[in-house]
Amino acid sequence: MKRFRTTSRVTLLACALMWASVVQATAPQLYIRVTENMRAGRLKDGMLLAQVRITYLDNHCGFQVWSEVPRVNGQPDRYALTGKNALNQILHVRLKGQDWKTDTQGGEGLMLNSSETSATLQVLADGNQVVQPQKWPLLLQGVATGCR
């Protein structure tokens, strides 16, 4: 019994954050790498849950990344993920990255002014939390922004 419990704890976020990218030839590509060896239990505020990379090879002046899952207190970069197998379990996360800014006009995630071909950001635990073994689906969307 104890061995089974340990195994359950190890798989908390192994497949937890799911990703999607738009399947078009000229669309940006999103890649998510979930932090390995995540365990159920206490998550500290700011704990790294996943790393995100958005890549776009055509001409652009920035990126925007967001999710359609429920926002926390209307903040465009903070989300409440619902457990896949237990709808009453919630994991609060936030998106963060160097030089990324919250979308204050449209309220959709984070924006970065950059003409680089790729950029990275992180999915972090938002607040101290206690979580059970679970899968936490997170569908991210991303676009390359035009120049003004």
Secondary structure, DSSP 8 states (H G I E B T S, - for coil): -HHHHHHHHHTTTTT-S------STTS-EEEEEE-TT--SEEE-TT-EEEEEEEE--SS-SEEEEEE-S-BSTT-TTEEEEE-SS-TT-EEEEEEE-TT-EE-TTT--SEEEE--SSEEEEEEEE-S-EEE-S------EEEEEE---
